[in-house]
C-alpha cells in the first residue's frame, strides 16, 4: 500500500512484488549423435616413409661410451646393402618385418649382439630424428630388455595422434 502523504503515485498501481521478466526459452543442447557412416573416411595406410619425410643419416665411426645419454635420434644397425637401400628408397612400414630402432644408450649392447653375426665392415649404423618417425613406432619391450635402453619397432601403417 502506498502512503499518499509522502510519495504521491501518479499513473500507476502499487504491486507488492515486482513482476517477473519474461523467461527466455532455453535452447536445448544438441545431443551427440552418431556420425553418418557414409561420411567416414578411413585413415590412410602408408607403406613407406619417403627419404624426404624421414631422412636417414649414416653415423660416422666414433667411440660411444656406456654413459651416453638419450638424445633426439634413434639408431639402427643394418647390413650395409640394406642400409643403403633404405637411404635411397625410404623406410618400409611393415608389421611382418619391422625395423628395430634404439636410443643411444643401447648402441654398445647392439654392437656386441651384432658382432657375432656380421663383420663390422659389413654393417651400417644409421640414425633418424625420433620426431620424424614417432607416429609410426611401437614399443619393443623384448629388445629394450636385452639392450638396456628404449627400443622401438617401425611397423605402424596408420600414425598415432
C-alpha positions in Angstrom: 0.0 0.0 0.0 1.2 3.4 -0.8 1.2 6.4 1.5 -0.3 9.4 0.0 1.2 11.8 2.4 4.8 11.2 1.3 5.1 9.9 -2.2 2.2 10.6 -4.4 1.8 8.0 -7.1 0.6 9.0 -10.5 -0.4 6.9 -13.4 0.3 3.5 -11.9 -0.6 0.9 -9.4 1.3 -0.4 -6.5 2.3 -4.1 -6.5 3.6 -5.9 -3.5 6.2 -7.7 -5.6 7.9 -6.8 -8.9 6.7 -8.6 -12.0 8.8 -11.3 -13.3 10.6 -10.7 -16.5 9.5 -13.0 -19.3 11.6 -16.1 -19.4 13.8 -16.6 -22.5 13.3 -20.2 -23.7 16.4 -22.3 -23.1 17.9 -23.7 -26.2 18.1 -27.5 -26.0 21.6 -28.8 -26.0 22.1 -30.9 -29.2 22.7 -34.4 -28.2 25.8 -36.1 -29.5 24.6 -38.1 -32.5 26.4 -40.9 -34.3 28.1 -39.6 -37.4 26.8 -40.7 -40.7 28.6 -43.9 -41.8 28.8 -42.6 -45.4 30.9 -39.6 -44.1 33.5 -41.9 -42.5 36.9 -41.6 -44.1 39.3 -44.4 -43.0 42.9 -43.4 -42.1 45.3 -43.6 -45.0 47.6 -46.6 -44.7 51.2 -45.8 -45.5 53.6 -48.5 -46.7 56.7 -46.3 -46.9 58.2 -43.2 -45.4 60.0 -41.3 -48.2 63.6 -40.1 -47.7 62.3 -36.5 -47.6 59.9 -37.4 -44.7 62.3 -39.3 -42.5 65.9 -38.8 -43.8 68.4 -41.5 -42.6 71.9 -40.4 -41.9 75.0 -42.6 -41.7 76.7 -42.3 -38.4 80.5 -42.0 -38.7 82.7 -44.2 -36.7 83.2 -42.7 -33.3 83.6 -44.1 -29.8 80.4 -44.5 -28.0 80.6 -44.5 -24.2 78.4 -46.5 -21.9 77.3 -43.3 -20.2 75.8 -41.9 -23.4 72.5 -40.1 -22.7 69.4 -40.4 -24.9 69.1 -37.7 -27.5 66.6 -36.8 -30.2 67.9 -39.5 -32.6 67.0 -43.2 -33.0 69.6 -45.6 -34.3 69.6 -48.9 -36.2 72.4 -51.2 -37.2 71.8 -52.9 -40.5 73.8 -54.8 -43.1 75.4 -52.2 -45.5 73.4 -53.3 -48.5 70.1 -53.0 -46.7 71.1 -49.7 -45.1 72.0 -48.1 -48.4 68.7 -49.3 -49.9 66.8 -47.7 -47.1 68.7 -44.4 -47.5 67.8 -44.3 -51.2 64.2 -45.7 -51.1 62.9 -44.7 -47.7 61.7 -46.6 -44.7 59.4 -49.5 -45.2 56.4 -49.8 -42.8 55.7 -53.5 -42.5 54.4 -55.2 -39.3 55.7 -58.6 -40.6 59.3 -57.3 -41.0 59.6 -54.3 -38.7 62.8 -52.3 -38.4 64.2 -52.0 -34.9 65.4 -48.6 -33.7 67.0 -47.9 -30.4 68.1 -44.9 -28.3 71.8 -44.1 -28.0 72.5 -45.9 -24.7 71.6 -49.2 -26.4 74.3 -48.9 -29.0 77.1 -50.7 -27.2 75.0 -53.8 -26.4 73.7 -53.6 -30.0 77.2 -53.7 -31.4 78.1 -56.6 -29.1 75.0 -58.6 -30.2 75.6 -58.0 -33.9 79.4 -58.7 -33.8 78.7 -62.4 -33.6 76.5 -62.5 -36.8 78.2 -59.9 -39.1 81.6 -58.5 -39.8 81.9 -54.9 -38.6 82.8 -53.6 -42.1 79.6 -55.1 -43.5 77.4 -53.1 -41.1 76.0 -49.6 -41.4 74.8 -47.6 -38.4 72.0 -45.2 -39.4 70.2 -42.6 -37.4 66.9 -40.7 -37.9 65.2 -38.0 -35.9 62.8 -39.6 -33.5 60.2 -36.8 -34.2 60.1 -37.8 -37.9 59.1 -41.4 -37.3 57.4 -41.3 -33.8 53.8 -41.7 -35.1 54.7 -45.0 -36.7 56.6 -46.5 -33.8 55.6 -49.2 -31.4 57.5 -50.0 -28.2 59.6 -53.1 -28.3 59.9 -54.5 -24.8 62.0 -57.5 -25.8 64.8 -55.5 -27.4 64.5 -52.9 -24.7 65.1 -55.6 -22.0 68.0 -57.1 -24.0 69.8 -53.9 -24.8 69.0 -52.0 -21.6 67.5 -48.9 -23.3 64.3 -48.0 -25.1 63.8 -49.7 -28.4 61.1 -49.3 -30.9 59.6 -51.2 -33.9 58.8 -49.2 -37.1 55.7 -51.1 -38.0 52.6 -48.9 -37.9 50.8 -48.1 -41.1 48.5 -45.6 -39.5 50.0 -42.8 -37.5 49.3 -42.3 -33.8 47.7 -38.9 -32.9 
